């Protein structure tokens, strides 16, 4: 049975100073290296990390860049040894931890597939049966017999993920290298991870896409400066992490959670012109809990052709916790955007929320459900209520396109 045990793991690096803070240090640096010793300082990348991952479970790891997440994964894939502590792994591991890792630059894509399979103990005959699936998933058929040193970073990522997930591992370890792919490929990767999870594969995932951690993982841990800050249910861990970032950066709390996940530019023929809330026949910015609600989205299609797509609304607290989401894709209500202005409204007969500040984000998708653009925090909303019971709500709603 596949399992991972991390037992009080520490990892230390020795960092050498390379900056002169004084004239004396500058003169010292001018001495040939063989005649001087550069000072080295210990740096603990991981401090007393422990976790127990039973077979068939999925763990997400969150944290800022430089927090120690990737160091932990490198230890788990045995490309690095812990300074203290132990790890125990049972089961065949397939990992995508570092872009291009395991690929020989002078070998073709096809040859590297065979190479990676042999490292994992997969026979040539077995991998040949999966070759077409790997090539098609990676979307690199015209280049499969080209040396990978000519591949782009996106091609590296696609081929690496296709190989790692096609060899039927018992444990899949994936770092945030998927961020180099486009949004369509990232979604395809998440779909495959979800399928492998349902098939019983143990999954360890590092990602800045916090919504995927909440949606796909059974457990999560948050690492900060090498220390495990929190472990438990993904919703609780992500909430604590979001709040920490909010406390550290109160002027721009949303940036940490959105810039790596969605496009927020103004390119493209479809533009959001207006987004507002109506209640009791007037535009409002403060709602009485329990009142009906009409969210109005006004889009402008500047392109020459009509566009068929979908819209979604996500209702969130300022700390990023998602309360509810609504999607024309999930509700089977596609939206046709002819040239010009289109007004789309979401009607909710009742909205019961506790008092506080909320916001709604608008997201545009194509007809296949591929995310094209998001407008985070497009609609701020204050709620007045006597209720004090917090919680996530499932709200009755209907869509109407005018």
N, C-alpha and C positions, 0 to 999 in steps of 0.2 A: 504494500500500500504506500502511495506517495505521501510524504510528509516532510515538513521543514521545522527544525527546532533551532532557534538562535539563543544561545545560553551566555548571557552577560558578556557580550562582545564589545571590545574596545579596539580602536584603530588609531595609531599615532603616526604622523609624518614629521620629518625633520625639515623645517623650512629655513633656507639660508637667506639672510638679508642681502639685498642687492642695491639698496639706496643709501647714499651718503648723506648723513644728517649734520655733518660738520666738516670743516676743512681737514681735520686730522683723518677722518674716515675717508675723505676723498683721496688724500695722499696715500693712505693704506691700500686703496683699491688700485692705485697705479703700480704697486709692486707686483712683479710677476707672480702668478698663482702658486708656483712651486715654492715660493719663499714666504707665503702668508697662508693663514687658515681663515677662511670665511666663517663668521659666526653662524651657528645654527640654533634654531629655537624649536622646541617641541610644539606640535599642533595636534590636538585630539579631534579627529574628524568624527569619531563615534565614541560615545561614552555610555557604557553599561546598557547596551541594547539587548532586550530579550523578547522573543515572541515564539508562539507555538501555533503552527499552521497545520491542522489535521487534513487528511486526504480529502480531496473533493471540494475544498473551500477556496474562497477567493479573498485576497487581501489587497487593499489599496494603500499606497504610501503617499502622503502629501507633505508639503513643506516648501519653504523658499529655496531659490537657487543657492547652492553652497551649504545646504543644511546637513548633508551627509547621506541623502537618499541613494545616489548613484554609487557611493562607496560601499554601502550595505549590499547593493545588488552585485557588485563586483566580488565581494567576499562570498556571497551565496553561489556565484558561478565559478568560484575557485580561481579567478584571475588575480586575486589578491588574498593575502592571508591576514587574519586578525592579529593584533598585537597581544591581546588577551581574550580569553573566552573561547568558546567552541561553537561549531555549527554541525548539525546532523541532517542529512538529506537522504531520503529513500525514494527511489523512482527516477526514471529517465527525465533529464532536464533539457529543455530547449529554451534558449535565451536570446533576446535581442536587446543588448545593453549598450553597445557602443556602435555608432554608425560605421559600417564597413568591417567590423570585427569578424574574423573567421573567413574573410575573402582574400584571395591572393590577387593582387592588382593585375598581374600579367595573364591570369587565367580568364577564360570567357565566363559569361554568366552561367552557361550550362555546366562547364567544368567545375565551377564553384559550388553548384548545387550538389554534384557528386562528392566534392570534397567535404562539404558540411555534413552530408548524409553519412559518410564514412566515419567522421568524428563522433557522430551520435550513435554509431553502431548499426546503421541502416544499410542493408545490402544494395548493391547496384541495381539488381533486378527489381527490388521493391521500390526504389526511388524512380526508376524508369516508368513505372505504372502511374506515378504521381506527377511526372514531369510536365505534362500538358496542363494539369490543374495549377501547378506552381507558376508556369509561364503566363497563363491566362490571368491568374489572380494578380500577378505583379504588373501586368499590362506592358510587357517589354518584349513581346515576340520578335519584332524586327531587329532587336539588339541582343538576343539571347546568346548569339555566337560571337559577340564583340567582347574584347577584354574589358573587365569592369573598371579599369583605371580611366576609361573614357566615360563612365557613367556619371550622371548628375547625382547630387545627394538624394533627390527624390527617388531616382531609380535604385540606388543602393538600399534605401529604406523599404521600397516595395518588394524587392527581391529578398532581402533579409527576412522580412515579416512573412512572406509567402513560404519560404523554406522552414522557418521556425515553427510555423503553425500547421504545416502539411505532413510532418513526420510523426504525428500522433503522440506527442509527448505526454507524460503523466504530470509534469510540472512545466508551466509556461511562465517565464520571467521576462517582462517587457519594461524597458525604460522609456522616457519621454522622447526618444528619438523619432517617434511617429509624428512629431510636430513638424518635421520637414516635408511631409507629404501634403497634397492639397486636401481640401475639406471632404471631397467625395471619397478619396482613398481612406482618410481617417475614419469616416463613417463605415466604410466597408470593413476596416480592421476591427472596429468595435462590434460590428455584427458577427464577425467570426469569433471574436473573444467570447461574446455572449453564447454562441453556439457551442463552443468548447466547454464553457462553464456548465451548460445543461448536460453535456456528455460526461461530466465528472472530472474534467481536467482541473488540477489545482492551479490557480493563477495568482501571480504576484505582479501588480501593476503600479508603476510610478507615473503619475500624470498631473498636469496642471488643469486638466478638464475636470473640475470638481463635480459637475453634474454626472459625468460618467462614473466617477468613484461612488457617488451616492446610489446611482441606478444599478450598477453591475456588481459591486463588491459586497461580500457578506460581512467583512470586518475591515477596519482601517486603522492606520497609525499615523500620527503627526510627529515629524522629527524637526527639531529646531536647534541649530548649532550643535549637532551631534547627539542631542538628548531627546529621548522619547517624551514628548509633552503629554500625549493622550493616546489611548487605544480604546477600541470598542466599536459600536455601531457606526457605520459611515456617516449617517446624518449628524450624530453628536460630534464626531471628530471634525468633520468639515465645518460645522458651525463654530466650534472652538477656534479652528484655524482662521476662518473668515474674521471672527471677532478680534483676533490678535492682529491681523493685518490692518483692520479698521482702526484699532487703537494706535498702531504705529504710524499710520498715514491717514489721519482724519480728513485731510484736504481733498484726497482723491481716492476714496475707498474702493471704487469699482474697478480701477485699472488693473489690479492684481488678478482679478477674476475674469476679465473679459478680453484683454488684448491678445491672449494666446488662443482664444476660442473662436472669435468671430471677427468679421470685417466690419469696421465702423466708418468706412470712408463714404464719399458721396458719388462714387463712380457708378455707372450703369444707367439704363434708361428709366428704371422704376425708382421713384423718389417718394419719401414720406413727406407730405406737405403739412398735415395737421394730425394731431392725436389728442383727444380730450374726452372728458366724462360728462354725461348728462344724467340728472336725476330730478324728478318732479318738473320736467319740462324746462330746465335751465342748466347751463353749463356750470359745473361746480369744481372745486378743488378740495372740499371737505364733505364727507359722506356720513350720514347717521347710520350706524350699524343696523342692518335689517331692511334698509330701503332698497328699492329696485335700482338697477344700474344699467346705463347704456353707454358702452365704450365706442367711440367713433374714430375710425381711421380713414384718413383721406390720402389716397395715393395718386401720383401723377405719372403717367406713362409717356415719356418723351421719345420713345422709339417709334419706328415706322410701322411695326406690326403689333397685333394683339398678343398678349402673353397670358398663358394659363399657368397658374401657380397656387400657392397656399400662403396663409398668414397664421401666425400663432401669437398669443398673448401670454406672458408669464407675470404673475402677481408675486412680488417679493417684498420682504422686509428690507430696510436699508443695509443690514448686515449680509444680504445676499441669500438668505434662506427663502427658498421657493415655497409659497403657500399653495398655489394652484396654477395650472396652465390650461389653455384652451387652444385647440388647433383645428382649422378647417380640414386638414389632411386626415386627422383621426376621426373627425365627425363626418367625413365623406362629402364635404361641401367645397369643391374646387372654386376658385375665384378667377373669372376672366377679366383681364385688364386690357380693355381696348385703348387705343390712342386717346390721350386726354385724361380727365379726372375720374376716379372711381372712389366711391364712398362705401366703406364696409363697416358694419356695426355689429357688436356683440351685445346681446341682451341677457341680463340676469334678473330674474324676478325678485331675488333676495340676496343680499350679501352680508353674512354675519361674520364680523371680525372684531377683535378686541381693539380698544383705542390705541392709536399710534400712527406712525408715519409709514407709508407704503409707496411702492412705485410699480409701474407696469412697463415691461419691455416688449417691443414689437419685433418679430422676426419674419423674414420673407424666405420662402422656399420655392424651388421649381416644382414641376408637376410630378417628379419622381421622389420628392421629399428631400432633395439636396439643399442644405442651408446655403443661401446666397448672401444674406445681409441681416444684421441686427441693429436695432436702435435701442440701446440699453437705457433704462430710466426715462423713456419717452414721456410717460405720464406720471407725475407725482400725485399722490393722493393721501390726504389725512382722513382718519376715521375717528369719529366720536362714539363712545359706547360706555355703558355701565358695566358690561361684562368684563370679567377678569380672567376667564379661562382661556389660556393659549392653546394652540393646536393647529394641525393641518386640516384643511376643509376640502370636501368634495362638493362643488357648487352646481346647482341646476342651471342650465344655460341653453340658448339657441343662437344660431347664426343667421344673419340676414344680409344679403348683398343688394344694394340699390344702384 
